[in-house]
Amino acid sequence: MTKVLVATEKPFAATALTQIRQIIEDAGFRFAVLEKYTHTDQLLEAVKDVDALIIRSDLANKAVIEAAPKLKIIVRAGAGYDNIDLETATAHQVVAMNTPGQNSNAVAELVFGMMIFQARKQFTGKTGAELRGKKIGIHAYGNVGKYVAAIAKGFGMDVYAFDPFVKKEEILADGIKVCESVEELYQTCQYVSLHIPANAKTKKSINYSLLSTMPKGATLINTARKEVIDENDLLKIFADRSDFTYLSDIEPDCKEELAAKYGDRIFFTLKKMGAQTDEANMNAGVAAAQQIVGFIKDGNTRYKVN
């Protein structure tokens, strides 16, 4: 019997796990779960006899994949999949998938939660500012970026986007202004919301030369990956510009230095929480389970990423 393991150090909501179990068992598969594990050895032991694996931010690295000789598919319940060793998965004929779009609204709403918190001086009673009429730049107009744009328009913001992989006409059709270059986006917008993946081209690509051109009162919001930020340049821009703020769902490695020197100009969530809503939990988990059933039964590889 096909065995499906849900392995999550940070568990799904109980209601989501119940639906995942139902989908798996209704398909005639065996369901297993490993939650809140504290050591990699527990995961290595759990995957020994599984055919399919659902993870969240958990690492499906070479050791995990090689410890699972029956493994046929890994699904990352979420958009990002840099926690899966794609090279090893491919070498072992394991299909890797993500669940794009399922967490998008949750992440987009977090962007605005952080923006409002900072614009109102972190609710300290000091005089803040409004978002209406401000220019926001969306760096990568994918699933999350589109939700951010829609919310921004509701706030009455002036919305711009840059994404070389999305047709200009598609962005314009949503009522969004198109920037022809990443440099134009940063030069134009007081707020920039980051939604780029972490890869060889994008790592440390958000650097001093981009950030230094942002207008007065610049705010960078990062709900993507910390690796895309050049942290040495981040420290430099904070030192050079007293008007710069940084809001992130991913704590940077230089968090302590930033907090000691610029505490009122930064905000970082305690843990990555962009997808931490009941709805996103449900959407991503259910999608992962359905994709596994579709792959095992029908060979559907629509969301394959390797």
C-alpha positions as CSV (number, residue, x, y, z in Angstrom):
1,M,0.0,0.0,0.0
2,T,1.2,3.5,-0.9
3,K,2.3,5.3,2.3
4,V,2.1,9.1,2.5
5,L,4.0,10.9,5.3
6,V,3.3,14.4,6.5
7,A,6.5,15.6,8.1
8,T,6.2,19.0,9.6
9,E,8.4,20.5,12.4
10,K,5.9,23.3,12.3
11,P,2.5,21.4,12.2
12,F,-0.5,22.0,10.0
13,A,-3.6,23.3,11.8
14,A,-5.6,20.4,13.1
15,T,-8.5,21.0,10.7
16,A,-6.1,21.0,7.8
17,L,-4.4,17.8,8.9
18,T,-7.9,16.1,9.1
19,Q,-8.7,17.0,5.5
20,I,-5.2,15.9,4.3
21,R,-5.8,12.5,6.1
22,Q,-9.2,12.2,4.5
23,I,-7.9,12.8,1.0
24,I,-5.0,10.4,1.4
25,E,-7.2,7.6,3.0
26,D,-10.0,8.1,0.5
27,A,-7.5,7.4,-2.2
28,G,-6.7,4.0,-0.5
29,F,-3.3,5.1,0.7
30,R,-1.8,4.7,4.2
31,F,-1.4,8.0,6.1
32,A,1.4,8.8,8.6
33,V,2.4,12.0,10.4
34,L,5.5,13.3,12.1
35,E,5.0,16.6,13.9
36,K,7.2,18.8,16.0
37,Y,10.2,16.6,15.6
38,T,13.3,17.9,17.3
39,H,16.1,16.1,15.5
40,T,16.8,15.2,11.9
41,D,17.3,11.6,12.9
42,Q,13.6,11.4,13.6
43,L,12.8,12.4,10.1
44,L,15.4,10.1,8.6
45,E,13.8,7.2,10.5
46,A,10.2,8.2,9.5
47,V,10.9,8.3,5.7
48,K,12.4,4.9,5.4
49,D,9.3,3.2,4.0
50,V,7.3,6.1,2.5
51,D,6.3,6.5,-1.1
52,A,5.2,10.2,-0.8
53,L,6.2,13.1,1.5
54,I,4.5,16.3,2.3
55,I,6.6,19.0,4.0
56,R,6.4,22.7,4.8
57,S,9.6,24.5,5.6
58,D,11.3,21.3,6.5
59,L,14.5,20.3,4.7
60,A,14.2,17.5,2.2
61,N,18.0,17.3,1.6
62,K,20.2,14.7,0.2
63,A,20.3,12.7,3.5
64,V,16.5,12.6,3.7
65,I,16.0,11.6,0.1
66,E,18.6,8.9,0.3
67,A,17.1,7.5,3.5
68,A,13.8,6.9,1.6
69,P,14.4,4.2,-1.1
70,K,10.7,3.9,-1.9
71,L,10.1,7.7,-2.3
72,K,8.5,8.8,-5.5
73,I,7.2,12.3,-4.8
74,I,7.9,15.2,-2.4
75,V,5.4,18.1,-2.2
76,R,6.3,21.3,-0.5
77,A,3.1,22.8,0.9
78,G,3.8,26.3,-0.2
79,A,5.3,28.3,-3.0
80,G,9.1,28.3,-2.2
81,Y,10.9,25.0,-2.7
82,D,14.5,25.8,-2.0
83,N,14.3,23.5,1.0
84,I,14.2,20.5,-1.4
85,D,17.4,19.2,-2.9
86,L,16.2,19.1,-6.5
87,E,19.4,17.6,-7.9
88,T,19.3,14.7,-5.5
89,A,15.6,14.2,-6.1
90,T,16.1,14.1,-9.8
91,A,19.0,11.7,-9.5
92,H,16.8,9.3,-7.5
93,Q,13.8,9.8,-9.8
94,V,11.8,11.5,-7.2
95,V,9.3,14.1,-8.4
96,A,9.4,17.4,-6.5
97,M,6.4,19.7,-6.5
98,N,5.2,22.9,-4.8
99,T,1.7,24.3,-4.3
100,P,1.9,27.7,-5.9
101,G,-0.8,30.3,-5.0
102,Q,-2.2,28.6,-2.0
103,N,-0.5,30.9,0.5
104,S,-0.5,34.0,-1.6
105,N,-3.3,36.0,0.1
106,A,-1.9,35.2,3.6
107,V,1.5,36.5,2.6
108,A,0.1,39.6,0.9
109,E,-2.0,40.5,4.0
110,L,1.1,40.2,6.2
111,V,2.9,42.7,3.9
112,F,0.2,45.3,4.7
113,G,0.1,44.3,8.4
114,M,3.8,45.1,8.7
115,M,3.5,48.3,6.5
116,I,0.7,49.7,8.7
117,F,2.5,48.8,11.9
118,Q,5.6,50.7,10.7
119,A,3.8,53.6,9.1
120,R,2.0,54.2,12.5
121,K,5.4,54.2,14.3
122,Q,4.8,50.7,15.6
123,F,1.8,51.9,17.6
124,T,3.9,53.8,20.1
125,G,1.7,56.9,20.0
126,K,4.0,58.9,17.9
127,T,2.7,60.7,14.8
128,G,2.8,58.3,11.8
129,A,1.9,58.4,8.1
130,E,-0.8,57.1,5.8
131,L,-0.4,54.7,2.9
132,R,-2.9,56.4,0.6
133,G,-1.2,58.2,-2.3
134,K,2.2,56.6,-1.6
135,K,4.0,54.7,-4.4
136,I,4.5,50.9,-3.9
137,G,6.7,48.8,-6.1
138,I,6.1,45.1,-6.5
139,H,9.3,43.3,-7.2
140,A,8.1,40.1,-9.0
141,Y,4.5,40.0,-10.2
142,G,3.6,36.4,-9.4
143,N,0.8,35.0,-7.2
144,V,1.7,37.0,-4.1
145,G,2.6,40.1,-6.0
146,K,-0.8,40.2,-7.6
147,Y,-2.6,40.0,-4.3
148,V,-0.3,42.8,-2.9
149,A,-1.2,44.9,-5.9
150,A,-5.0,44.4,-5.4
151,I,-4.7,45.3,-1.7
152,A,-2.6,48.3,-2.4
153,K,-5.1,49.6,-4.9
154,G,-7.8,49.3,-2.2
155,F,-5.6,51.5,0.1
156,G,-5.4,54.1,-2.7
157,M,-1.7,53.5,-3.3
158,D,0.0,54.2,-6.6
159,V,1.1,50.7,-7.7
160,Y,4.1,49.8,-9.9
161,A,5.6,46.4,-10.8
162,F,8.7,44.9,-12.3
163,D,8.8,41.3,-13.5
164,P,10.8,40.4,-16.7
165,F,9.0,37.0,-16.8
166,V,5.4,38.4,-16.9
167,K,4.1,40.0,-20.1
168,K,3.7,43.8,-19.8
169,E,0.1,43.6,-21.1
170,E,-0.8,41.3,-18.3
171,I,0.4,43.7,-15.6
172,L,-1.2,46.7,-17.4
173,A,-4.5,44.8,-17.6
174,D,-4.6,44.7,-13.8
175,G,-4.3,48.5,-13.7
176,I,-0.7,48.4,-12.5
177,K,2.1,50.7,-13.9
178,V,5.0,48.7,-15.4
179,C,8.6,49.6,-14.7
180,E,11.0,48.7,-17.5
181,S,13.9,47.9,-15.2
182,V,14.5,46.9,-11.5
183,E,16.4,50.2,-11.2
184,E,13.3,52.2,-12.3
185,L,11.2,50.4,-9.7
186,Y,13.4,51.3,-6.8
187,Q,14.0,54.9,-8.0
188,T,10.3,55.4,-8.2
189,C,8.7,53.8,-5.2
190,Q,8.9,54.7,-1.5
191,Y,7.7,51.2,-0.6
192,V,9.0,48.1,-2.3
193,S,7.6,44.6,-1.6
194,L,9.9,41.8,-2.5
195,H,8.6,38.5,-4.0
196,I,11.6,37.1,-5.8
197,P,12.9,33.5,-5.3
198,A,16.3,32.8,-4.0
199,N,18.5,31.4,-6.8
200,A,22.0,32.0,-8.2
201,K,20.9,35.1,-10.0
202,T,18.9,36.7,-7.2
203,K,21.0,36.0,-4.1
204,K,22.4,39.3,-2.7
205,S,20.8,41.1,-5.6
206,I,19.1,43.6,-3.3
207,N,22.1,45.8,-2.7
208,Y,23.2,49.3,-1.9
209,S,23.1,50.5,-5.5
210,L,19.3,49.7,-5.6
211,L,18.4,50.7,-2.1
212,S,20.3,54.0,-2.1
213,T,18.1,55.3,-5.0
214,M,14.8,54.8,-3.2
215,P,12.9,58.1,-2.5
216,K,12.8,59.7,1.0
217,G,11.1,57.6,3.6
218,A,12.1,54.4,1.9
219,T,10.6,51.1,3.2
220,L,11.6,47.7,2.0
221,I,9.3,44.8,2.8
222,N,10.7,41.2,2.5
223,T,8.3,38.2,2.6
224,A,10.5,36.3,0.2
225,R,13.9,34.9,1.3
226,K,16.7,36.5,3.4
227,E,19.3,35.3,0.9
228,V,18.2,37.8,-1.7
229,I,19.4,40.7,0.6
230,D,23.1,41.7,0.6
231,E,23.3,42.2,4.4
232,N,26.6,44.1,4.3
233,D,24.9,46.6,2.0
234,L,21.8,46.6,4.2
235,L,23.9,47.7,7.1
236,K,25.5,50.4,5.0
237,I,22.2,51.8,3.8
238,F,21.0,52.0,7.4
239,A,24.1,53.9,8.4
240,D,23.9,56.3,5.5
241,R,20.1,57.0,5.5
242,S,18.2,57.8,8.6
243,D,14.9,57.6,6.7
244,F,15.3,53.9,5.6
245,T,13.3,51.1,7.2
246,Y,13.3,47.4,6.7
247,L,10.4,45.0,7.5
248,S,10.9,41.3,7.0
249,D,9.2,38.0,7.6
250,I,12.7,36.5,7.7
251,E,15.1,37.6,10.3
252,P,18.5,38.6,8.8
253,D,21.7,37.3,10.1
254,C,22.6,40.8,11.1
255,K,19.4,41.2,13.2
256,E,21.2,41.9,16.5
257,E,23.3,44.7,15.0
258,L,20.3,46.3,13.4
259,A,18.2,46.0,16.5
260,A,20.9,47.6,18.7
261,K,21.4,50.6,16.4
262,Y,18.1,51.1,14.5
263,G,15.4,49.4,16.6
264,D,12.6,51.7,15.6
265,R,13.4,51.4,11.9
266,I,13.1,47.6,11.7
267,F,10.5,44.9,12.3
268,F,11.0,41.2,12.0
269,T,8.5,38.5,12.7
270,L,9.5,36.0,15.4
271,K,9.3,33.2,12.9
272,K,8.5,33.0,9.2
273,M,4.7,33.5,9.4
274,G,3.6,34.5,5.9
275,A,1.6,31.3,5.5
276,Q,0.6,31.1,9.1
277,T,-3.2,31.5,8.7
278,D,-5.9,28.8,9.1
279,E,-6.9,29.4,5.5
280,A,-3.4,29.1,4.1
281,N,-2.7,26.0,6.2
282,M,-5.8,24.4,4.7
283,N,-5.3,25.5,1.1
284,A,-1.6,24.4,0.9
285,G,-2.1,21.1,2.8
286,V,-5.1,20.1,0.8
287,A,-3.5,21.0,-2.5
288,A,-0.4,18.9,-1.5
289,A,-2.5,15.9,-0.7
290,Q,-4.5,16.2,-3.9
291,Q,-1.3,16.6,-6.0
292,I,0.1,13.4,-4.5
293,V,-3.0,11.5,-5.3
294,G,-3.1,12.8,-8.8
295,F,0.5,11.9,-9.4
296,I,0.4,8.4,-7.9
297,K,-2.9,7.5,-9.6
298,D,-2.8,9.4,-12.9
299,G,0.9,10.5,-13.3
300,N,-0.1,14.2,-13.1
301,T,3.1,16.3,-12.8
302,R,1.6,19.7,-13.4
303,Y,3.4,21.4,-10.5
304,K,6.7,19.5,-10.9
305,V,9.7,21.8,-10.2
306,N,12.6,19.4,-11.0
